[in-house]
């Protein structure tokens, strides 16, 4: 089966600080994008105990809401520990049911090991997961503050590498002989650091946050790094911003796709690409997402003809299509940072699935709930 001939796009949503709405997120999305899309719910981890019971209860709740599967994201695991993690993953997959999609996001810090060693440890996971994301974007894991880029293309001389270099993840993916989708990730948020002394990457700072400002007005010193990170940065008094730039992100993706044409992409904080009001020169909304999609070989007018006559129950978990789609490659997973609303969604042609990442499973009430600040609301 040719993985490159199958195409689907994911929307991954962070539902932070959602307020009460007459319609829940599933209803909003299904009205906007239709029932033939894939709708998944993120879980933060696979438990150490009672895995089968947890998976069965979660599966029943998901099926009741007519969702399509699970996304286990942000798993920071050293490669020697993947074997024990795989034991839990296989049990989770078996109890989850074969008709539900399982996406897995892994952050593997061992990019200094031999590529084949890491790839061999990753490969057993492909028998359980439908999609594996080798997370290559910056996630602020360190307890102390150091400035960084949202993603880096290759290793540098920095002593504090804070995300997996794309070229390292690419080597792992190329060594994994599998039919499932293997993705890399980027982050469209601007990383804003309050620096202590001299502005720059890998230098001390007092605090950091993710903001939607792709552009800034006023007196900022701007520059691009086309060598190791292939990202952009700017600085002014006390502030240092790092962000993905439209042409550089296109160049990064083109290099990866040239080396592995069936690669797919997870795009985090994709809704931040909508905010262009502070740009002095007009920029199209979702310009970076569209630039990435074009470089990866996607089509904005794509239609999934393999599923047009199938019901939700007949489709089940994501599979591999056999028809030829030469203009498209792997898949595109779009990860949203905020509450779902129509004004924050990219053009309709770019979305065929959604993963809700702060929808939680209440083990006491045995139902899905939405986290809203410190409170929880039923997701139904």
C-alpha positions as CSV (number, residue, x, y, z in Angstrom):
1,X,0.0,0.0,0.0
2,X,1.4,3.4,-1.0
3,X,1.2,5.8,2.0
4,X,1.9,8.7,-0.2
5,X,-1.3,8.1,-2.1
6,X,-3.5,8.7,0.9
7,X,-4.2,12.2,2.2
8,X,-6.0,13.5,5.3
9,X,-5.6,16.6,7.4
10,X,-6.1,16.8,11.2
11,X,-7.2,19.6,13.3
12,X,-5.9,19.4,16.8
13,X,-7.5,21.8,19.3
14,X,-6.3,23.1,22.7
15,X,-9.5,24.1,24.5
16,X,-7.9,26.4,27.2
17,X,-10.3,28.6,29.2
18,X,-13.3,27.8,27.1
19,X,-16.5,29.6,28.2
20,X,-20.0,28.3,28.1
21,X,-21.4,28.2,24.6
22,X,-24.9,27.1,23.4
23,X,-23.1,24.6,21.2
24,X,-20.2,22.3,22.2
25,X,-17.0,22.1,20.1
26,X,-18.0,18.9,18.3
27,X,-21.3,20.4,17.1
28,X,-19.5,23.6,15.9
29,X,-17.0,21.6,14.0
30,X,-19.4,19.1,12.5
31,X,-21.6,21.9,11.3
32,X,-18.6,23.6,9.7
33,X,-16.7,20.7,8.3
34,X,-19.2,17.9,8.0
35,X,-19.6,14.4,9.5
36,X,-17.1,12.7,7.2
37,X,-14.2,14.3,9.0
38,X,-12.3,12.5,11.8
39,X,-12.8,13.8,15.3
40,X,-10.4,12.6,18.0
41,X,-10.0,13.2,21.7
42,X,-6.6,13.7,23.4
43,X,-5.6,11.9,26.5
44,X,-2.5,13.0,28.5
45,X,-1.2,9.5,29.2
46,X,-1.8,5.8,29.3
47,X,-2.3,4.8,32.9
48,X,0.1,2.3,34.6
49,X,-2.8,0.2,36.0
50,X,-6.3,-0.8,34.9
51,X,-5.4,0.0,31.3
52,X,-8.1,-2.3,29.7
53,X,-10.9,-0.9,31.9
54,X,-9.8,2.6,31.2
55,X,-9.6,2.0,27.4
56,X,-13.0,0.3,27.3
57,X,-14.8,3.0,29.3
58,X,-13.1,5.7,27.2
59,X,-14.0,3.9,23.9
60,X,-17.6,3.6,25.0
61,X,-17.8,7.3,25.8
62,X,-16.2,8.3,22.5
63,X,-18.5,6.0,20.5
64,X,-21.5,7.5,22.3
65,X,-20.5,11.0,21.1
66,X,-19.9,9.7,17.6
67,X,-16.2,10.6,17.7
68,X,-13.5,8.7,15.9
69,X,-10.6,8.0,18.2
70,X,-7.8,9.0,20.6
71,X,-4.7,11.2,20.4
72,X,-2.0,10.5,23.0
73,X,0.3,13.6,22.6
74,X,3.3,15.2,24.2
75,X,4.8,11.9,25.5
76,X,8.4,12.9,26.5
77,X,10.1,9.5,26.6
78,X,13.8,8.5,26.3
79,X,14.2,5.8,23.7
80,X,15.4,3.1,26.1
81,X,12.0,3.4,27.9
82,X,9.9,2.9,24.7
83,X,9.8,-0.9,25.2
84,X,7.9,-0.7,28.5
85,X,5.7,2.1,27.1
86,X,4.9,-0.1,24.1
87,X,3.6,-2.9,26.5
88,X,1.0,-0.4,27.8
89,X,0.3,1.0,24.4
90,X,-0.4,-2.5,22.9
91,X,-2.8,-3.3,25.7
92,X,-4.5,0.1,25.3
93,X,-4.9,-0.4,21.6
94,X,-6.3,-3.9,22.0
95,X,-8.9,-2.7,24.6
96,X,-9.7,0.4,22.6
97,X,-11.2,-1.4,19.7
98,X,-10.0,-1.8,16.1
99,X,-12.4,0.8,14.7
100,X,-11.0,3.8,16.6
101,X,-8.1,5.8,15.4
102,X,-5.0,6.1,17.6
103,X,-2.5,9.0,17.1
104,X,0.7,9.1,19.2
105,X,2.9,12.2,19.7
106,X,6.4,11.4,21.0
107,X,9.2,13.7,22.0
108,X,12.3,11.6,22.0
109,X,15.3,13.5,23.5
110,X,17.9,11.0,22.3
111,X,19.0,12.8,19.1
112,X,22.6,12.2,20.1
113,X,22.3,8.4,19.7
114,X,22.8,6.5,16.5
115,X,19.7,6.9,14.3
116,X,19.2,3.2,13.8
117,X,19.2,2.6,17.5
118,X,16.4,5.0,18.1
119,X,14.4,3.9,15.0
120,X,14.6,0.2,16.1
121,X,13.1,1.2,19.4
122,X,10.3,3.2,17.8
123,X,9.3,0.6,15.2
124,X,7.3,-1.7,17.5
125,X,4.9,1.2,18.3
126,X,3.7,1.2,14.7
127,X,1.8,-2.0,15.2
128,X,-0.5,-0.1,17.6
129,X,-0.7,3.5,16.4
130,X,-2.2,4.8,13.2
131,X,-0.2,8.0,13.2
132,X,3.1,8.7,15.0
133,X,4.2,12.3,15.5
134,X,7.9,12.8,16.1
135,X,7.5,16.1,18.0
136,X,10.2,18.5,16.8
137,X,8.7,21.8,18.2
138,X,9.7,23.7,21.3
139,X,7.5,22.9,24.4
140,X,9.2,24.7,27.3
141,X,10.1,21.6,29.3
142,X,13.1,23.1,31.2
143,X,12.6,24.3,34.8
144,X,14.8,27.4,34.1
145,X,14.4,29.9,31.3
146,X,16.6,29.9,28.2
147,X,15.6,31.5,24.9
148,X,14.9,29.2,21.9
149,X,13.4,28.9,18.4
150,X,10.0,27.3,17.8
151,X,11.8,24.5,15.8
152,X,15.3,23.8,14.6
153,X,16.2,22.2,11.3
154,X,19.6,20.7,12.3
155,X,21.9,20.5,15.3
156,X,24.1,23.4,16.3
157,X,26.9,24.1,18.7
158,X,24.4,25.1,21.4
159,X,24.9,23.2,24.6
160,X,21.2,23.4,25.6
161,X,19.3,22.0,22.6
162,X,15.7,22.4,23.6
163,X,13.9,20.6,20.8
164,X,14.6,17.6,18.6
165,X,16.3,18.8,15.3
166,X,14.2,17.9,12.3
167,X,17.0,16.2,10.4
168,X,17.5,13.8,13.4
169,X,13.8,12.9,13.4
170,X,13.9,12.6,9.6
171,X,16.7,10.0,9.9
172,X,14.6,8.0,12.4
173,X,11.5,8.1,10.1
174,X,13.5,7.0,7.0
175,X,14.8,4.0,8.9
176,X,11.3,2.9,10.0
177,X,9.8,0.6,7.4
178,X,6.1,1.0,8.0
179,X,2.8,1.8,6.3
180,X,1.6,4.2,9.0
181,X,2.0,8.0,8.9
182,X,5.2,9.4,10.5
183,X,5.0,13.1,11.1
184,X,7.3,15.9,12.2
185,X,6.0,19.0,14.0
186,X,6.2,22.9,13.9
187,X,4.8,25.6,16.2
188,X,3.2,28.7,14.7
189,X,3.2,30.7,18.0
190,X,5.7,33.4,18.5
191,X,8.0,32.6,21.5
192,X,8.5,35.7,23.5
193,X,11.4,35.8,26.0
194,X,12.3,38.5,28.6
195,X,16.1,38.4,28.3
196,X,18.5,39.1,31.1
197,X,21.6,40.5,29.3
198,X,22.2,40.0,25.6
199,X,19.3,38.9,23.3
200,X,19.7,35.7,21.4
201,X,19.0,32.0,21.1
202,X,20.1,29.7,24.0
203,X,20.7,32.6,26.4
204,X,19.2,33.1,29.9
205,X,15.8,34.8,30.3
206,X,13.5,35.5,33.2
207,X,10.2,34.2,31.6
208,X,8.7,33.2,28.3
209,X,5.3,32.8,26.8
210,X,3.6,32.0,23.5
211,X,1.8,34.8,21.7
212,X,-0.1,35.1,18.4
213,X,1.9,38.2,17.1
214,X,3.4,37.1,13.8
215,X,4.4,40.7,13.1
216,X,5.2,43.6,15.5
217,X,5.1,47.4,14.9
218,X,7.6,49.8,16.3
219,X,11.4,49.7,16.6
220,X,12.3,46.0,16.5
221,X,15.6,44.6,15.1
222,X,14.6,41.7,12.9
223,X,16.7,38.9,11.4
224,X,16.5,35.4,10.0
225,X,18.5,32.3,10.9
226,X,18.9,30.3,7.7
227,X,21.5,27.9,9.0
228,X,20.6,25.6,11.9
229,X,17.1,26.7,12.9
230,X,15.7,28.2,9.6
231,X,13.5,30.4,11.8
232,X,13.2,34.2,12.3
233,X,13.8,36.4,15.4
234,X,13.5,40.0,16.4
235,X,14.4,41.9,19.6
236,X,13.8,45.2,21.3
237,X,14.5,46.5,24.8
238,X,14.2,43.5,27.1
239,X,12.3,41.3,24.6
240,X,13.5,38.6,22.2
241,X,10.9,36.9,19.9
242,X,11.5,33.8,17.8
243,X,9.0,32.6,15.2
244,X,8.4,30.6,12.1
245,X,8.6,32.7,9.0
246,X,6.6,32.0,5.8
247,X,9.5,31.5,3.4
248,X,11.8,29.7,5.9
249,X,9.1,27.3,7.0
250,X,8.4,26.5,3.3
251,X,12.2,25.9,2.8
252,X,12.3,23.6,5.8
253,X,9.4,21.5,4.7
254,X,10.7,21.3,1.1
255,X,14.0,19.9,2.3
256,X,12.3,17.3,4.4
257,X,9.8,16.3,1.7
258,X,12.7,16.0,-0.8
259,X,14.4,13.5,1.5
260,X,11.2,11.6,2.5
261,X,8.2,12.5,0.2
262,X,5.6,10.7,2.4
263,X,6.4,12.8,5.5
264,X,3.5,14.4,7.3
265,X,3.3,17.4,9.5
266,X,1.8,18.4,12.9
267,X,1.2,22.2,13.0
268,X,0.8,23.4,16.6
269,X,-0.9,26.7,17.5
270,X,-2.2,27.0,14.0
271,X,-4.9,29.5,15.0
272,X,-2.1,32.0,15.8
273,X,-1.5,32.2,12.0
274,X,-4.7,34.1,11.6
275,X,-3.5,37.2,13.5
276,X,-1.9,39.6,11.0
277,X,-3.4,42.9,12.2
278,X,0.0,44.2,13.5
279,X,1.8,43.5,10.2
280,X,3.0,46.7,8.5
281,X,2.9,44.9,5.2
282,X,-0.3,43.1,4.3
283,X,0.0,39.3,5.1
284,X,-2.7,36.8,4.2
285,X,-4.3,35.0,7.1
286,X,-3.0,31.5,7.6
287,X,-0.2,32.3,5.1
288,X,2.4,30.1,6.9
289,X,0.0,27.2,7.1
290,X,-0.8,27.5,3.4
291,X,2.9,27.9,2.6
292,X,3.7,24.7,4.5
293,X,0.8,22.9,2.9
294,X,2.0,23.9,-0.6
295,X,5.6,22.8,0.1
296,X,4.3,19.5,1.4
297,X,2.3,18.9,-1.7
298,X,-1.2,19.4,-0.3
299,X,-4.2,20.7,-2.2
300,X,-6.7,23.2,-0.6
301,X,-9.5,21.8,-2.7
302,X,-8.8,18.1,-1.7
303,X,-11.8,15.8,-1.3
304,X,-11.6,12.3,0.2
305,X,-13.3,10.4,-2.5
306,X,-12.5,7.0,-0.9
307,X,-14.9,7.8,2.0
308,X,-17.7,9.7,0.3
309,X,-20.1,6.8,0.2
310,X,-19.3,5.3,3.6
311,X,-21.0,5.9,6.9
312,X,-19.1,6.8,10.0
313,X,-19.4,3.3,11.4
314,X,-18.1,1.7,8.1
315,X,-15.0,4.0,8.0
316,X,-13.7,3.1,11.4
317,X,-10.0,4.0,12.1
318,X,-7.9,5.8,9.6
319,X,-6.5,3.4,6.9
320,X,-4.4,3.6,3.7
321,X,-6.1,4.4,0.4
322,X,-5.1,2.5,-2.7
323,X,-6.1,5.1,-5.3
324,X,-3.4,7.4,-6.8
325,X,-3.2,10.9,-5.5
326,X,0.2,12.0,-6.8
327,X,-0.2,15.7,-5.8
328,X,-0.5,15.0,-2.1
329,X,1.9,13.3,0.2
330,X,1.5,12.4,3.9
331,X,-0.9,14.2,6.3
332,X,-1.3,17.6,8.0
333,X,-2.2,17.8,11.6
334,X,-3.3,21.3,12.7
335,X,-3.1,21.9,16.5
336,X,-5.2,24.8,17.8
337,X,-4.2,26.7,21.0
338,X,-7.6,28.1,22.0
339,X,-11.3,27.6,22.1
340,X,-12.9,26.4,18.9
341,X,-14.8,29.1,17.1
342,X,-15.6,29.6,13.4
343,X,-13.6,32.8,13.1
344,X,-10.4,31.0,14.2
345,X,-10.7,28.1,11.8
346,X,-8.6,28.0,8.6
347,X,-10.3,27.8,5.2
348,X,-12.6,24.8,4.8
349,X,-10.5,23.0,2.3
350,X,-7.7,22.5,4.8
351,X,-9.6,20.6,7.4
352,X,-10.9,17.0,7.5
353,X,-10.4,16.0,11.2
354,X,-10.2,17.4,14.7
355,X,-8.3,16.3,17.9
356,X,-9.6,17.9,21.1
357,X,-6.7,18.2,23.5
358,X,-8.2,19.5,26.7
359,X,-11.2,17.3,26.7
360,X,-10.7,15.0,29.7
361,X,-12.2,11.7,30.7
362,X,-13.8,11.7,34.1
363,X,-13.1,8.3,35.5
364,X,-15.7,8.8,38.3
365,X,-18.5,10.0,36.1
366,X,-17.3,7.8,33.2
367,X,-17.9,10.6,30.6
368,X,-15.9,13.1,28.6
369,X,-15.7,16.6,30.0
370,X,-14.3,20.0,28.8
371,X,-11.8,21.8,31.0
372,X,-12.8,25.4,31.5
373,X,-10.3,27.1,33.8
374,X,-10.5,25.2,37.0
375,X,-13.9,23.7,36.3
376,X,-15.1,20.8,34.2
377,X,-18.2,20.7,32.0
378,X,-19.8,17.6,30.4
379,X,-18.7,17.2,26.8
380,X,-22.1,16.2,25.2
